[in-house]
């Protein structure tokens, strides 16, 4: 997925560069040939075209060379590398040569009353050439900035993908450890139940090893996984614990980030169950409009003072995964009130 995304970005980047080059070439081709076309339309004769083209090329071609030499060579080679004196001196030399080319012989052919305007024409041409250098420099810096922003975006995406993979790698061993503990406690009490639970564990492991490696999975598969996980977590609960689970499959097909709610479910069983006191856990998942809403509510039985509900690696992992996978498209609410812990995640625009 990451490699495919990088290829798309590279293709987009190449396409933008090609569009920039093409637009510049088309602009200068139009400047070179437009006077001849206007002359042809005005006089209706092709006899003058060669002469018009020759004059246009003599006076415009140096400007074309000034622009493209700065855009493709001088600015990247000298200005980007902070060789300002070399950039300045080479441009001065180019301006002198180009203006000698453009105005050689013009002064001698001018009539006496027009000669005072010669230096004004030269000055205007010089200012126009300086403007071209400024345009080439500005456009080149804009392209450089866009390229840097694109590379920065790609780097952030690669870092996010690496961080997300690391977060998922943390989750799987943690989940396996808790599940094996539940089954080991059942072996001594109910061997047949333990055997059935091992089959459920096998399904869970298959899901975490294969299906959860995808960026998104069908909601139906995630709901089945949560059902199996909750069943295994129930193994350590007795009759004092009330567990209500309602996981509704949306009417519309939908995809979701895998293993997103497991930390909240684990947190509920860790802090919400006490074998000597009445306890409850309520878990709900539903679609509402175009949103998916997961709610977990449970009693609180803190085992040690430093063991605070709503904190820990698992929930920090959850917050970070939400930020990476649903940026600007989720709401995460958690609160403790009257010895009841409430957490709700809303994933927006998933249907």
Number of C-alpha atoms within 10 A of each C-alpha: 9 11 9 9 12 14 12 12 15 14 12 12 16 12 12 14 14 12 12 13 11 11 12 14 14 11 10 16 12 12 16 22 15 15 16 21 16 13 15 16 11 9 10 11 10 13 10 13 17 11 12 20 16 13 16 17 17 16 17 16 17 18 24 18 13 20 24 16 16 24 22 13 12 23 22 16 15 17 18 15 9 12 13 12 11 14 17 14 11 14 19 13 10 17 19 13 12 22 17 12 13 20 16 11 10 11 15 10 10 13 10 9 7 10 14 12 12 14 11 11 12 15 12 12 18 17 12 13 22 18 13 19 22 15 15 21 21 14 14 18 17 12 15 14 12 13 15 12 12 15 15 12 12 16 12 12 16 15 12 16 17 12 15 19 15 12 18 20 12 14 20 15 11 12 19 15 10 14 20 15 14 19 23 14 13 19 14 9 10 11 13 11 14 20 14 13 23 17 12 17 19 12 16 19 17 12 18 19 11 9 16 19 15 10 15 15 17 14 20 17 17 23 18 16 21 19 15 17 21 19 13 24 19 15 18 17 17 14 10 14 20 14 17 12 14 13 18 13 17 17 9 10 11 16 15 18 19 23 20 17 18 19 19 23 21 18 19 26 23 17 20 24 26 21 12 10 10 15 22 20 21 17 20 15 20 17 19 13 10 14 16 21 17 18 21 21 23 25 24 24 21 15 11 7 6 7 12 13 18 19 10 12 13 19 18 14 18 21 13 15 20 21 13 15 17 14 11 11 14 18 14 13 11 13 12 15 9 7 11 15 21 19 18 20 20 20 21 17 12 16 16
